[in-house]
Each structure stands twice: as structure tokens, then as C-alpha cells.
Amino acid sequence: MISYTETDEEWGQVSDKDVLATGTGYTGSTQFNLMTTPNGNYEINLNIRGNVESQRFSAVNGQIVLNAFPGIQQIGETKAGLDATGDWGNYRANLNLTNGSPTHFYLHGKQDFFDTGRTYTHGCSTEPAQTVLKTIFKLDPSGVGEGAKNGRILVNVSGK
């Protein structure tokens, strides 16, 4: 489950009435021994926004991969014809530590879930329906968080 309903020192008490959206997804893979997103609190920085033009790709072990991005990003086909929506869906958000540092964990969609039934990730949390992602992508950063946390939302990742 992906939501924010936990208490955090920096954020204060967060209650169920503060939950914007919840979604169900999956992370990692036991079949392929892939890492999962650790359970816990993260923040998503809405102040750092990228569109399709912000996508950057690299070749890693003979495969084209989407480069890191520290905020929220829209995914789609680039002018060069590269398209990461199969693995990433239409949106992705970096799950920053609550001190603001980026991680290599993301919350993202996954079109491959619908197209090919692919139900594994390489350590990220995927929410194929993108309910949470669509909700947070519409938020005005100036309307969330206070002080040092302006433009940031708290996200709790929990599961088995």
C-alpha cells in the first residue's frame, strides 16, 4: 500500500484525514531475487518537476535505461523515439529520504503490467493504475507542506 498515514518527527502527527490517495502495487520480485523498496516514510519533492523533455537515457549493460530524477517526472516518447512508459508508466516520483536526499527508489506506473502482465520491478514501487501518481502530479507545490517542507509530501510505503 502506498499512502501517508504514519507519524514522523519532522512532519508531526499525520492522520487518516490527511491522506490524499492510496494505491496498491508491488515492488521487487521473489522469483528473480530483485530488491524491494524498504517499508517506511519517504517524501516526494513536488518542487522539482520534469516533463517528457527532461528524460535522459543511458546505456547500461547493453540496455537503454532511464536516468535518475530527484522529483516528479512525466514519462513519454522522446523526440529520438525512446519511450520508457512500458517500465515506468506515465509518471514517476523519486522517493526521497525524509531529510530530502534522493534515493534510487521510485514510485512509478508500469504499462507492461497491462500489456504483458509483468509483475516485477528492480527495487522501485510500482502502482500500475497510477492513482496516487495522478493525484500528486496535479498538486500545486506551494499548497502543500510548510517551512522547510514546502512543496513536499510525506509518503508511506508498507507491505509484506
N, C-alpha and C positions, 0 to 999 in steps of 0.2 A: 504494500500500500504506500502511496506517495501522498503526503499531506503535511500540514504543520499543526500539530496539536500538543507538542511537548513544551516543557518549561526549559528556559535557557537563561543563564545568569545575565547575559548582555541584553536579552530581549524581554526579560520579565515574564510574567505569567501569560501564557497563551492559552486561550480556552477554545472549546468547540465552535463558539460563535465567530471566532476569528478565521476559521477555515474557509478559504476561497473555493477550493476544489479538491477532490480526491480522485485518484485513478488507480487502476490495477495494472500491473505489468510484470516484468520478470527481469532478472539480472543474471549474468554469467551462464554457466552450464555445468551440470554434474557429468553429463555424457562426454563432454570434451575437456573436462577439468579446467574450465575457464574461471577466472576470478569474478567475484560478485562485488557489487557496491556494498561497503560496510554499512550496517544499520547505524543510524544516528542522525544528528541535526546538521544541516548544511544551509548555506544561504545562496540565493541566486541574485546576482547583481543586474538589476534592470537598467542601470545607468550605461552599461556597455552593450550596445545593440548593433547587430550586424545584419545585413541583408544578403541576398544571393551573391552580390559582387564582393562581399567580404570573405567568401570561401577561398581557401588556399589548399592545394593538394600537394602531396609529396609521394615519391616512390619509396616504399619500404618493403624489403624482401620481395621485390618484383611485383608488388601490388600498389595500386594508387589508393592513398588514404587521405582523409580529411584532416587538416591541421588543427591544432588546439585553438580554442577561442575562449576567453575568460568570462564572457557574459552570456546573453541570449542571442541566438542567431537563426535567421530564416535560411532554409536549405532549398536548393533547386538546381536546375540545369544552368551551367555557366556558358559564357559565350564560346568557350572552347569545346563545348559538348559534354563536359564531365557532369555527372549527376550523382549525388550521394543520397538521394531520397530512399533508395532501397534499404540501406543500412541505417539511415538517420531519420527518416520521415521528413516532414516539412519544417520542423523546429528542433532545436536542441538548446539546452541550458547547462552551463558549467555548474557543477555542484561544488561551490567554493567552501572552504572551511569557514567556521563562524568568525574567524579572525580576518576574513576577506581574501585569504590566499587561494588561488585557483588549484584545482586538483585535476587528475586525469579521468575523473568520473563525470559523467553527463547524465542528464535526464533527456531522453530524445524519443521520437517516434520510431516507427520501423515499418515501411511499406512492404518489406519482404515477408512480414508476418501474414499479411493479407494475400500477397501474390504467390508465395511458395510455402507458407506455413513455418517459416524459420522462427524458432523459439529459443534463440540463444544470443548473448552479447559477449563482448570481450571486456567485461568489467563494468559497463555502464548499466543504468536502469532504463529500460525502455517501456514506454506506455504507448502501445500501438495506436490507440484511438486518439491520443494527444489531447485529451480533455483538460488536463492540468496545464499543458503547454499552451494551448489556445487561449486559456483564461489568463495566464500570466503575460503572454505576449501582448495582450490588449491593455494591460495596466499602464498608467502614466507613472513613471518613476517618481515624480515629485509628489505623488499622492500616497506613497507608502513609506513606512519606516520613519524614524525621527533621528535627528542629530547625526552621529556617525553612521547610522544605519539607514539614512535616507536613500530611497531607491533600491533597497534590498529587502527581500522577503525570506523568511525562515521556512525551510522545507525539512520534513522528517521522512526519512526512508526507513521502513521497517518491514520485516518479513521473516520467513523461516530460515 
